[in-house]
Amino acid sequence: MPYLDFLAPGIIAQSALFIAIFYGIQLIWDRDAVSHVNPLSYEVDALRGLLVGGAADLWTDFGVLVLAALLGIACASALLGRLTR
């Protein structure tokens, strides 16, 4: 198994976890910082943060998959082939 084929799934998972962690931290900071001036409830604001974070995470992971496929990594090419059907 080539080294890049071995590393690609871990890099994709790491990028997803990295973004999820930082959007979670941002939700906590936002709750603490603007809880007194925000007209929306915390639940609505948290849902907004989760949706924005999820969208950003999907685009980042898709970008990593495309880059991996351009580098010729087998698992990324197979996964992109399944996603484009």
C-alpha positions as CSV (number, residue, x, y, z in Angstrom):
1,M,0.0,0.0,0.0
2,P,1.5,3.4,-1.0
3,Y,2.2,5.8,1.9
4,L,-0.2,8.5,0.6
5,D,-3.0,6.0,0.4
6,F,-2.4,5.1,4.0
7,L,-2.3,8.7,5.1
8,A,-5.3,10.1,3.2
9,P,-8.2,8.8,5.4
10,G,-6.5,10.0,8.5
11,I,-6.0,13.5,7.0
12,I,-9.6,13.7,6.0
13,A,-10.8,12.6,9.5
14,Q,-8.4,15.0,11.2
15,S,-9.6,17.9,9.2
16,A,-13.2,17.1,10.1
17,L,-12.4,16.8,13.8
18,F,-10.3,19.9,13.8
19,I,-13.1,22.0,12.4
20,A,-15.7,20.4,14.7
21,I,-13.7,21.1,17.8
22,F,-13.1,24.8,16.9
23,Y,-16.8,25.4,16.0
24,G,-17.7,23.8,19.3
25,I,-15.3,26.1,21.2
26,Q,-16.7,29.1,19.2
27,L,-20.2,28.2,20.4
28,I,-19.1,28.3,24.0
29,W,-17.3,31.6,23.5
30,D,-20.3,33.1,21.8
31,R,-22.6,32.0,24.6
32,D,-20.3,33.5,27.2
33,A,-19.5,36.7,25.3
34,V,-22.8,37.8,23.9
35,S,-25.4,36.2,26.1
36,H,-26.6,39.6,27.4
37,V,-27.0,41.4,24.1
38,N,-28.2,38.7,21.7
39,P,-32.0,38.9,20.9
40,L,-32.0,35.2,19.8
41,S,-32.2,32.4,22.3
42,Y,-29.1,30.3,22.9
43,E,-30.7,27.3,21.1
44,V,-31.3,29.3,17.9
45,D,-27.8,30.7,18.0
46,A,-26.3,27.2,18.7
47,L,-28.3,25.7,15.8
48,R,-27.0,28.5,13.5
49,G,-23.4,27.7,14.6
50,L,-23.9,24.0,14.0
51,L,-25.3,24.5,10.5
52,V,-22.5,27.0,9.5
53,G,-19.9,24.7,11.0
54,G,-21.3,21.6,9.3
55,A,-21.3,23.4,5.9
56,A,-17.8,24.6,6.4
57,D,-16.7,21.2,7.4
58,L,-18.3,19.6,4.3
59,W,-16.6,22.0,1.9
60,T,-13.2,21.5,3.6
61,D,-13.5,17.7,3.5
62,F,-14.6,17.8,-0.1
63,G,-11.6,20.0,-0.9
64,V,-9.2,17.6,0.8
65,L,-10.9,14.7,-1.2
66,V,-10.4,16.5,-4.5
67,L,-6.8,17.3,-3.7
68,A,-6.2,13.7,-2.7
69,A,-7.8,12.4,-5.9
70,L,-5.6,14.8,-8.0
71,L,-2.6,13.3,-6.2
72,G,-3.8,9.9,-7.4
73,I,-4.7,8.5,-4.0
74,A,-6.8,5.4,-4.6
75,C,-9.3,5.6,-1.7
76,A,-10.1,9.3,-2.5
77,S,-10.6,8.5,-6.2
78,A,-13.0,5.6,-5.4
79,L,-14.9,7.7,-2.9
80,L,-15.3,10.7,-5.3
81,G,-16.5,8.2,-7.9
82,R,-19.2,7.0,-5.6
83,L,-20.2,10.6,-4.7
84,T,-20.6,11.7,-8.3
85,R,-22.9,8.9,-9.4
